[in-house]
Structure formats: structure tokens, C-alpha cells
Amino acid sequence: MTLPELTAGQFDLVYNLLSLAIAAMLASFAFFVMARQQLTPKYRPAMIMSSLVVGIAAYHYWRIFNSWEAAYELTAAGSYVASGEPFNDAYRYVDWLLTVPLLVAELVAVLALPKGRRGSLMGRLIIASALMVGLGYPGEVSADVATRVIWAVASTIPFTYILYVLWTELSKAAADNNEEVKGLLRNTKLLLLATWGFYPIAYAMPLLGVGGATAIVALQVGYSIADITAKCGYGVMIYHIARAKMAAEADAELIDTAVAAK
Ligand SMILES: *C/C=C(C)/C=C/C=C(C)/C=C/C1=C(C)CCCC1(C)C
């Protein structure tokens, strides 16, 4: 893709958001590492995966940020033009290829399903995640509208499958839990739909008749905001689910002990 000329405001908006994303990922990494110690062993794998997700993303955002800076140069007139160095969009897709399966696994881990079910569920979801990201990439790097649409449609098939499976699993899991956990699981479903649904919308920007400069800015801003919410916000949500389930399990244990003592 050729890089369009940007106003200083447009260039800075992307620059500052990429920088914010690095800060958010690093802060979340510190939080998830410390939060793990507050959880019982059963829930720790979910927090370890949350830390891996934001750690991997912090590294990739740092690379994207440097690539953005190198791809543009300031003109005497105060606008930004392509420097001749390409802007590397592949970092994002490599990041998703690693972090999307981990995000899915994180949720399956916190639900603490029986071992057999968990294994087959994770296998199917990880394959679907890889397909979704892999099929989206050829369209992302193409400036041709038809190519962009075809790969988007192909990528939407595994995308719909993942959301459908996670949605039904979250609904099923809610049934065996108390009101607090139910509320958290419901909010997680909505968070998933809202954040994951944002990616195809950002992807579609260049198709919606939005012109060169606006399209690239909207795409970068959209993906960065979606990533911060889908990785940091979602990890915090998973932490709250684990805490609420631990509290419910501790209550159940107290009742068991009281009954046994009678
Ligand atoms: C942390 C990164 C996450 C959660 C990335 C999620 C990415 C998607 C849900 C991407 C979906 C896409 C489509 C459904 C169609 C168009 C191509 C994609 C890859 C943008």
C-alpha cells in the first residue's frame, strides 16, 4: 500500500495512540503478573496467559511504533510524507496470530471446564483463530477492493464460529454460578462482541469510500483502541471472574465444613 500524505494532526494522532497502547500493555503486564499471586492454583493459568498476551502485544506495538515513525518524514510545510521506508503492517497480524488463541484459551481456562471438554474446545478454537487471522491478512495488505472483500468474507466464517462457540460456552457456564459470576460472564460476552466486532469495522474503513489519509488513520486508531480493550480490559475482566468464582468456592467449602462438624 502506498502511504498517503498526512497532516501533522493525523500523523500525531496515530503516533500518540500507538504510544498509549505500549504503555497500556506494559502496565497490564505488571498488573497480571502481580494479580496471579492472589489467585488459587486453579485460576493461575488464565492470568499467566493474560500476561503473555499483553507482553507479546507490548513488543509488537513497540515495533509498529518505530515502523510508523520511520515510514514518514516531516516536510518544510509541516505535513508528513512517505519517507520511502515501508510501514510494516505484518507485525499486527503476527501479533494476532499469537495473542488471539491465547485470549480464547484464557477464557476457556477461567471457566474451569472438565478436562476432556476443555481440550477439544481449545483445539477447535485455536484452529479457528489461526484461520481467521491468516485469511484476513491477504486482504489487509491489498489496495484492491474486490481482494479485500473476498478475504474478509473468508475470515468472517471462522470469526463467527469463534464468537458463537464462546457465546454458548459462556451462557452454559453461567447456569452453574451465583448472581455475581453470572453478571460478570454476561458482561464478558458483551465485551467480546463489542471489541472483536470492532476489528472487521476498522478493516472495512478503506472500503467505505473513506479516502487515503482518513482510511489509514481510522484503521490504525481503530485497531489500537480495539487491542487495548480486547487485551487489557478483557484480562481485567477474567481476573474478576476468577476472584468471584474463588469467593463462591470458599463459601461452599465453609458450608461443607459446618455440615461435617454437626
Ligand atoms: C488482540 C487482538 C485481537 C483480539 C484481534 C482480533 C481480530 C479480529 C476479530 C479480526 C477479524 C477480521 C475479520 C472478522 C474480517 C476481516 C479481517 C479481520 C482479520 C480484521
The ligand as a Tripos MOL2 file, in Angstrom:
@<TRIPOS>MOLECULE
LIG
   20    20     1     0     0
SMALL
NO_CHARGES

@<TRIPOS>ATOM
      1 C1         -5.6990   -8.8030   20.3990 C.3       1 LIG1
      2 C2         -6.1820   -8.9770   19.0970 C.2       1 LIG1
      3 C3         -7.4450   -9.4020   18.7480 C.2       1 LIG1
      4 C4         -8.4830   -9.7470   19.7730 C.3       1 LIG1
      5 C5         -7.7520   -9.4570   17.3480 C.2       1 LIG1
      6 C6         -8.9170   -9.8050   16.8100 C.2       1 LIG1
      7 C7         -9.0890   -9.7590   15.4110 C.2       1 LIG1
      8 C8        -10.2530   -9.9940   14.7340 C.2       1 LIG1
      9 C9        -11.5080  -10.3760   15.4180 C.3       1 LIG1
     10 C10       -10.2080   -9.8390   13.3030 C.2       1 LIG1
     11 C11       -11.2050  -10.1050   12.4420 C.2       1 LIG1
     12 C12       -11.2320   -9.9130   10.9850 C.2       1 LIG1
     13 C13       -12.4280  -10.2170   10.3340 C.2       1 LIG1
     14 C14       -13.5920  -10.8540   11.0370 C.3       1 LIG1
     15 C15       -12.6470   -9.9440    8.8850 C.3       1 LIG1
     16 C16       -11.6400   -9.0030    8.3020 C.3       1 LIG1
     17 C17       -10.2680   -9.3620    8.6860 C.3       1 LIG1
     18 C18       -10.0300   -9.3400   10.1910 C.3       1 LIG1
     19 C19        -8.8010  -10.2140   10.4020 C.3       1 LIG1
     20 C20        -9.7340   -7.9000   10.6160 C.3       1 LIG1
@<TRIPOS>BOND
     1     1     2 1
     2     2     3 2
     3     3     4 1
     4     3     5 1
     5     5     6 2
     6     6     7 1
     7     7     8 2
     8     8     9 1
     9     8    10 1
    10    10    11 2
    11    11    12 1
    12    12    13 2
    13    12    18 1
    14    13    14 1
    15    13    15 1
    16    15    16 1
    17    16    17 1
    18    17    18 1
    19    18    19 1
    20    18    20 1
@<TRIPOS>SUBSTRUCTURE
     1 LIG1         1 GROUP 0 **** ****
